[in-house]
Amino acid sequence: MEKKNENNELYHKIYQGNRITLEEALDLFSWDIIDLGKAADMRRKSAYPKEKVGFIIDRIVNFTNICEAACAFCAFHARANLIQSYELTMNDILRKVEELIAAGGTQVMLQGGLHPDYTLDKYIDMVKTIKNRFPKIYLHSFSPSEIVHISRKSSLSIDNVVKTLKEAGLNSVPGASDLLVDKIRAKVSPKKITVDEWRKVIYSLSRNEMKSSATMTYGMGETDEEKIKHLKVIRDVQDDTGILQAFIPWSFSPSGTRMENILPATGIDYLKMVAIGRIFLDNITYIQAGWLTEGLKLAQIALTMGANDMGGVLMEEVVVKATGIKTSTNHKELIEIIKNAGKIPVQRDSQYQMIRNFG
């Protein structure tokens, strides 16, 4: 049963702008959804008083689906007789980047599986070739898992890998986090990186003066306590580094994966994660509304419950589509959705600076 909160000590602590504990964050799951949303929106105003909501025109280029990790929650990686393997050529990749630029896009996200034959040289070649052809494009690419994979395959330190990729032209690395709880990771992605390895990559990015972000994939059988444990890892790392520009939560879609027996998370679950994320993560400015996984209408509601960014228009996306989710959009539709939420839509760059105001 959800609680009325006006006389609650935690309610006043939140409205006074104070940091909350793990135990207090756990209590928020029982709050009335309207009260929770109002508290989160108040915290959003403290972190970001503007009523602007940004979006970026970008493209994800999934250059291969051959992956050693073979995570149980993934419907994208190549599996014998189920999903055909592929590897894009460099010309394929350059054509996709050219199409993005022609559409007014500014950011490319190179992402792929943990290919058993790819070493640092392969990634350097991708980055350098793109930057030589399109020097102004922003490469927000790869992931902590890919960085560790490169480190292992090339017998190099994580710092060496990050430094070399930056020198090649890599601008920043998405902090793809899945769920930062080793107990869950051992069940759903035992061949992928540990929580400690994720931290090591973020700290290395910080030492190399590169920005990142943090995601959250929930609804994989974890408890509410484990959800908050994930947020605590993010908050602690951000306290130490300050390089996490955004938090992006999304629900796990079991369709097409080896976890189809799991009941999908609900829209209310999503809105609660956005709101609790906003209240708990008092050191992160931007929280993205996950239209790709949650749908445009739910993302619009999230803008009133702590979210203040719509992420990318995403000219191309195949990982989520592999689960059967077919949500797509364009910048005109996002502008209308943001306006109808009572916000001011702005096109932004990768560093959250405004390119164009549509207010």
C-alpha positions in Angstrom: 0.0 0.0 0.0 1.4 3.4 -1.0 2.0 6.0 1.7 0.9 9.5 2.1 4.0 11.5 2.6 3.3 15.1 3.7 4.1 14.4 7.3 6.9 12.0 6.5 10.5 12.9 7.7 11.9 11.7 4.4 9.5 13.9 2.5 10.9 17.0 4.3 14.5 15.8 3.8 14.0 15.5 0.1 12.3 18.9 -0.2 15.1 20.5 1.8 17.5 19.2 -0.8 19.4 16.9 1.4 21.1 13.7 0.3 19.1 10.5 1.1 20.4 7.1 2.3 20.0 3.7 0.6 17.4 2.8 3.2 15.4 6.0 2.5 15.6 5.4 -1.2 14.2 2.0 -0.7 11.2 3.5 1.1 10.4 5.6 -2.0 9.2 2.5 -3.8 6.1 2.5 -1.5 5.3 6.2 -2.1 2.2 7.4 -3.9 3.3 7.8 -7.5 2.0 11.4 -7.7 3.8 12.4 -4.5 7.0 10.7 -5.8 6.8 12.5 -9.2 6.3 15.9 -7.5 9.3 15.3 -5.3 11.4 14.2 -8.2 10.4 17.2 -10.3 11.4 19.5 -7.4 14.8 17.9 -7.2 15.1 18.2 -11.0 14.4 22.0 -10.7 17.2 22.2 -8.1 19.7 20.4 -10.4 18.4 22.0 -13.6 16.1 25.0 -13.1 15.5 25.5 -16.8 12.4 24.1 -18.4 14.3 23.1 -21.5 14.4 19.5 -22.7 17.2 18.5 -25.1 17.6 15.9 -27.8 20.5 15.1 -30.1 20.4 13.8 -33.6 22.7 10.8 -33.6 23.2 7.4 -35.0 24.2 4.1 -33.4 26.4 2.1 -35.7 26.4 -1.6 -34.5 29.5 -2.7 -36.4 29.2 -6.4 -35.5 26.9 -8.8 -33.5 29.6 -11.4 -33.0 30.0 -11.5 -29.2 31.9 -13.7 -26.8 29.7 -12.5 -23.9 26.5 -14.1 -25.2 24.5 -12.5 -22.3 21.2 -14.1 -21.4 19.4 -10.7 -21.6 20.6 -9.9 -25.1 18.5 -10.6 -28.2 21.1 -9.0 -30.6 24.2 -11.2 -30.4 24.8 -13.8 -33.1 23.6 -17.3 -32.2 23.9 -20.4 -34.3 20.8 -21.1 -36.4 19.0 -18.2 -34.7 20.6 -14.9 -35.6 23.0 -14.5 -38.5 26.3 -13.0 -37.7 27.6 -9.9 -39.5 30.5 -7.5 -39.6 30.2 -4.1 -41.2 33.0 -3.0 -43.6 34.7 0.3 -43.1 32.9 1.6 -46.2 29.5 0.5 -44.6 30.4 2.5 -41.5 31.5 5.6 -43.4 28.3 5.6 -45.5 26.2 5.5 -42.3 28.1 8.4 -40.8 27.7 10.4 -44.1 24.0 9.8 -44.0 23.9 11.1 -40.4 25.7 14.3 -41.3 23.4 14.8 -44.3 20.5 14.7 -41.9 22.0 17.3 -39.6 23.3 14.8 -37.0 26.3 15.4 -34.8 27.0 12.3 -32.8 28.0 8.7 -33.7 27.8 5.8 -31.3 30.0 2.9 -32.5 28.9 -0.2 -30.6 29.5 -3.8 -31.2 29.7 -7.3 -29.7 32.9 -8.5 -27.9 34.4 -9.9 -31.1 37.0 -12.6 -30.3 39.3 -11.4 -33.1 39.1 -7.6 -32.5 42.2 -6.0 -30.8 43.0 -2.4 -30.2 44.3 -1.9 -33.7 40.8 -2.6 -35.1 39.2 0.0 -32.9 41.9 2.5 -33.6 41.4 2.0 -37.4 37.6 2.6 -37.0 38.1 5.8 -35.0 40.9 7.3 -37.1 39.2 6.5 -40.4 36.0 8.2 -39.4 37.8 11.2 -37.9 39.9 11.6 -41.0 36.9 11.7 -43.2 34.5 13.5 -40.9 36.7 15.6 -38.4 33.8 17.4 -36.8 31.7 14.3 -35.9 31.6 13.5 -32.2 32.4 9.9 -31.4 30.5 8.9 -28.2 31.4 5.3 -28.7 32.1 1.8 -27.4 31.4 0.8 -23.8 33.2 -0.2 -20.6 32.7 -3.9 -21.6 34.4 -3.2 -24.9 37.2 -1.2 -23.3 37.9 -4.2 -21.0 37.6 -6.6 -23.9 40.2 -4.6 -25.9 42.4 -4.5 -22.9 42.3 -8.3 -22.5 42.7 -9.1 -26.3 45.6 -6.7 -26.6 47.3 -7.4 -23.3 47.3 -3.7 -22.4 46.1 -1.9 -19.3 42.7 -0.2 -19.3 44.5 3.2 -19.0 46.6 2.5 -22.1 43.6 1.5 -24.1 41.6 4.6 -23.1 44.6 6.9 -23.7 45.3 5.4 -27.1 41.7 5.6 -28.3 41.4 9.2 -27.1 44.6 10.1 -29.1 43.0 8.4 -32.2 40.0 10.7 -31.9 37.5 9.1 -29.5 35.6 11.8 -27.7 33.7 10.0 -24.9 32.5 6.6 -23.9 28.9 5.7 -22.9 28.9 4.1 -19.4 26.7 1.2 -20.4 26.1 -0.3 -17.0 23.4 -2.9 -17.3 22.8 -3.6 -13.6 25.8 -2.9 -11.3 25.2 -5.8 -8.9 27.6 -8.8 -9.3 25.0 -11.3 -8.1 22.7 -10.4 -11.0 25.6 -10.1 -13.5 26.7 -13.6 -12.6 23.3 -14.9 -13.6 22.6 -12.9 -16.8 26.1 -11.9 -18.1 28.8 -14.1 -16.5 31.3 -13.5 -19.3 30.9 -9.7 -19.2 32.7 -7.3 -16.9 32.3 -7.1 -13.1 31.1 -4.1 -11.2 34.7 -3.4 -10.2 35.9 -3.5 -13.8 33.1 -1.0 -14.8 34.4 1.3 -12.1 37.9 1.0 -13.3 36.9 2.1 -16.8 35.0 5.1 -15.5 38.0 6.1 -13.3 40.3 5.7 -16.3 38.1 7.9 -18.4 38.3 10.5 -15.7 42.1 10.3 -15.5 42.1 10.9 -19.3 39.7 13.8 -19.0 36.9 12.1 -21.0 33.1 12.2 -20.2 30.8 9.3 -19.8 27.2 8.4 -18.6 25.5 5.7 -16.6 22.6 3.5 -17.7 20.4 1.1 -15.8 18.8 -2.0 -17.2 16.3 -3.2 -14.5 13.6 -5.9 -14.5 15.9 -8.9 -14.7 14.8 -10.5 -11.5 16.6 -8.1 -9.1 15.1 -6.8 -5.9 14.4 -3.2 -5.0 17.4 -3.3 -2.7 19.5 -4.3 -5.7 18.1 -1.5 -7.8 19.2 1.0 -5.1 22.6 -0.7 -4.8 23.1 0.0 -8.6 22.3 3.7 -8.0 24.7 3.8 -5.1 27.6 2.6 -7.3 26.8 5.4 -9.8 26.5 8.1 -7.1 29.8 7.1 -5.5 31.6 7.1 -8.8 30.2 10.5 -9.7 31.2 11.9 -6.3 34.8 10.8 -7.2 34.9 11.8 -10.8 32.1 14.1 -11.8 32.3 12.8 -15.4 28.9 11.2 -15.7 26.8 13.6 -17.7 23.5 11.6 -17.7 21.7 8.7 -16.1 19.6 6.6 -18.5 17.3 4.0 -17.0 15.4 1.5 -19.1 13.4 -1.7 -18.6 14.6 -5.1 -19.7 12.5 -6.5 -22.6 12.6 -10.4 -22.2 11.2 -11.0 -25.7 13.7 -12.8 -28.0 16.2 -13.5 -25.1 16.9 -16.5 -23.0 15.0 -14.9 -20.1 11.5 -14.9 -21.7 10.0 -16.3 -18.5 10.5 -13.0 -16.7 7.5 -10.8 -16.4 8.2 -7.4 -18.1 8.4 -4.3 -15.9 5.4 -2.0 -16.0 5.1 1.7 -17.0 4.7 2.6 -13.3 7.9 0.7 -12.5 9.7 2.9 -15.1 8.3 6.1 -13.8 9.3 5.1 -10.3 12.9 4.4 -11.4 13.1 7.8 -13.1 11.8 9.6 -10.1 13.9 7.6 -7.5 17.0 8.0 -9.8 16.5 11.8 -9.8 16.1 12.0 -6.0 18.9 9.6 -5.1 21.4 10.8 -7.8 21.8 14.3 -6.5 25.1 14.8 -8.4 23.9 14.1 -11.9 22.3 16.9 -13.9 20.6 15.1 -16.8 18.2 12.1 -16.7 17.0 10.8 -20.0 13.5 9.8 -20.7 13.8 6.4 -22.4 11.4 6.7 -25.4 13.1 3.9 -27.3 12.3 1.2 -24.7 9.4 2.7 -22.9 7.5 4.4 -25.7 7.0 8.1 -26.5 3.9 8.7 -24.2 5.6 7.2 -21.1 8.7 9.2 -21.9 6.6 12.3 -22.0 5.2 11.6 -18.6 8.8 11.0 -17.3 9.6 14.7 -18.2 7.3 15.7 -15.3 8.8 13.2 -12.9 12.5 14.1 -12.9 13.7 13.5 -16.5 15.0 16.5 -18.4 16.4 15.1 -21.6 15.1 12.9 -24.5 18.4 11.5 -25.6 19.0 10.8 -29.2 16.6 10.7 -32.2 18.6 7.6 -33.3 18.6 7.4 -37.0 19.4 3.7 -36.6 19.1 1.2 -33.7 19.2 -2.5 -33.9 19.9 -3.9 -30.5 16.5 -3.0 -28.9 14.7 -3.8 -32.2 16.1 -7.3 -31.9 13.7 -7.8 -28.9 10.7 -6.9 -31.0 10.3 -3.3 -29.8 9.8 -1.1 -32.9 9.5 2.4 -31.4 11.0 5.1 -33.7 10.8 8.9 -33.9 12.1 11.9 -35.6 13.1 15.4 -34.4 9.8 16.9 -35.4 7.8 14.4 -33.3 10.2 14.8 -30.3 9.7 18.6 -30.5 5.9 18.2 -30.3 6.1 15.7 -27.5 8.4 18.0 -25.5 6.2 21.0 -26.1 3.1 19.1 -25.1 4.8 18.2 -21.8 5.0 22.0 -21.2 8.7 22.1 -21.8 11.0 24.0 -24.3 12.5 21.7 -26.9 16.2 22.3 -27.8 18.5 20.4 -30.1 21.8 19.9 -28.2 25.3 18.6 -28.8 27.1 15.7 -27.1 28.1 18.0 -24.2 24.6 19.2 -23.6 25.2 22.6 -25.2 22.2 24.1 -27.1 22.5 24.0 -31.0 18.9 25.2 -31.7 16.0 26.4 -29.6 12.5 25.3 -30.8 10.6 27.1 -28.1 
